Amino acid sequence: MADKNNNDLSSEILNQLNRIADALERNAPPGDTSCDLTPCDAFVWQADRAWLQPIRKVNRIDLSLLQGIDHVRDILLQNTQRFSEGLPANNALLWGARGMGKSSLVKAAHAAINKNITDKATSPVKLIEIHREDIESLPVLMNILRSYEGRVIIFCDDLSFDQEDTSYKSLKAVLEGGIEGRPRNVIFYATSNRRHLMPRDMVENERSTAINPSEATHEKVSLSDRFGLWIGFHNCSQDDYLAMVDAYAKHYGLTGDGNIDLKARSLEWAATRGSRSGRVAWQFIQDLAGELGIPISE
């Protein structure tokens, strides 16, 4: 009986020691802050391992295929071009309607800028995607990138914050307010369906329960103010939707022998989805290509 109790006690002590070791490992500063971004031009930040995972083939489309967003396309492209040349540029928040090409534009602009680099001595701009749930690890990533001499775009897709979520404070500090500040070689692009990154009821709740309502609201809204560029995407018109479909069809050779009524079929497709957007246009093109037996790639 005594041996069994001793074994149980030893096992419990061992488990506690393992938990302590795990906690110390998680909280310890990264030992290697070197930054080798030579393998490729795009990476995904793996926060649990503090590792930049190389992405050999980025899921993106050509900039010329993004129809109906010419104005916002040019704004982001110009900002990215300036950044690639070492000139002042702003963090950008691409917000608005779903499926209108916000994340596609970021990836396409990145590719277009690198494609136009002719000076072999100039390093390509790197694109690093960080997942929404890893925002709190941004300071670690920034610390790693300080040792890199090239230019880096950090990209977070579908960024938003909900009730009880305080990780937005980490983002605020990194973008502008931290004591070290954002490295000059790093810029932050984010996409969101929300202009202020937080639901309206969250802001209104803060206003109604705070001792100083205006200060509480300012705390929530000021996150968006850290982005120098607010680029809005709105629901597209029927003409824009048809232009998207037509551009895709011509690019992938889906016009066929003229027997396909592209306009009528694409409008019917949009009606069944209850919306018109670049995403819906792309889904229609995929369906049509499958019907015609024509392989396409994104």
Secondary structure, 3 states (H helix, E strand, C coil): CHHHHHHHHHHHHHHHHHHHHHHHHHHCCCCCCCCCCCCCCEEEEECCCCEEEECCCCCCCCHHHCCCCHHHHHHHHHHHHHHHCCCCCCCEEEEECCCCCHHHHHHHHHHHHHHCCCCCCCCCCEEEECCHHHHHHHHHHHHHHCCCCCCEEEEECCCCCCCCCCCHHHHHHHHHHCCCCCCCCEEEEEEECCCCCCCHHHHHHHHHHCCCHHHHHHHHHHHHHCCCEEEEECCCCHHHHHHHHHHHHHHCCCCCCCCCCHHHHHHHHHHHHCCCCHHHHHHHHHHHHHHHCCCCCC
